[in-house]
């Protein structure tokens, strides 16, 4: 009986990788696009015109098609408190890409305040939403 149980476990184990393969064929919403790189960029530091933005590159994962992408930037102060959330929306993703297939593009999400308010921004987090 123990051998049969092992074989049963083997059968279950072989089905799970198939399930994983199916998941990779149809990734969850936040897994269809990835942020390749990003950084917090400051300009006019220490002035009333100081500004901050997140510059980055996003890419649609291989084998996935999306028609709409939104990248949400959450801006935090040095205490980890959320200051603001800004959303950049990309409709018709293929037309915005900086590569021939439109699967990769640069983005900039600007914090809406300047001066001392912008100087409070210490860190950020990015979240992705997509539609097929």
N, C-alpha and C positions, 0 to 999 in steps of 0.2 A: 504494500500500500504506500509505503514511503516513496518508492520509485514512481508510482503513479502521481503522487503529489508533486514530485519534482518535475515530472513531465508537464503537469498542469501549470505549474509555475512558469515553465519554459514557454508554454503556449501563450500564457498571459503576457509574459515579457516580450514575446515577439509581436503581440498586438499593440503594445504600448508604443514601440518605435513607429509603427504605422500611424498611430494617432498623432505622434509628434510631427511626422512628416506632413500630415494633413494640416496641422496647425501652422507649419512653416509656409504651406501653400496659401493659407488665408490668415495672415497674422492679425493680431488684435489691433485695434485702432491706433494706439500709441506706438506700435512696433512696426508700422509700415514705412515710417520715415525716421531717419536718424540724424542727429546733429553730429557732423563730422568734426567741426571745431567751433569754438566760441570764446569770446573774451569781452571783458568790460573795458570800454574805452572812455577816457575823460578828455575833455577839451576845455581850454580857458580856465585851468585849475586856479582856485583862489580868487576868482573875480566874480562879479555879479552875473557874468555870462557863462559861468561854469555849467557844462552839460555832461551828461553821461548816457551811454548807449551800449547795447549789446550788439556786437558785430559777430557774424558767424556764417557757417556754410552748412546747409542741410542737404540730405540726399534721400531719394526714394530708394528703398531697398530693392535688390535684384529680384525680378519675377513678380513684382507688385505694381499694380496700376492704381493711381489715385487721381481724383479730379479736383480735389480741394485739400488744402493744408492750412492749419492755423498753428502758429507758434506763439505760446504765451510766455512772456517774461515776467517773473515775479521778482521785484526789487526789494531788498532787505537792508535795514540799517545795521550798525555794529552790534546791536543787542539781539539780532535775529528777528526783529519785528518787521512784518510785511508793510512796506510803504505804499506800493501800488502794483497793479497787474496791468500790463499792456499786451494787446493781442495784435499780431500781424497776420492778415489773411492773404492766402495765395490761391486765387481761382485759376482754373486752367493751368495747372502746374507745369505741363509740358512747354507752354509758351514763355515761362519765366526763367527757365534754366539757363545757366551759362555754359552748358555743354551741348553738343549736337542733338542728344536725345532728350534734353530737358529734364534729366533725372537729378540734377544737382544745381543748386543756386545759392547765391549769397543773400543774406538778409541783414537788416539793421533795425533794431527796435529801440527807439529813443525814449528815455525817461521824460515825462511831460513837464517836469519842473526844472528850473535853472537856479544858479547861484547857490546859496546855502542849502536849499532843499536838495539840489542835485548832489552836493557835497556829502549829504547824509547817507547816500547809497554806498553800501559796503560790499554787498554780494548780490548774486542773482541766481535764479533757478529757471530752467526752461522746461516747458511741457508741450507736447505735440498732440494735435487732434487732426484726424483725416476723415475723408469720405471717399468711397470708391467711385 
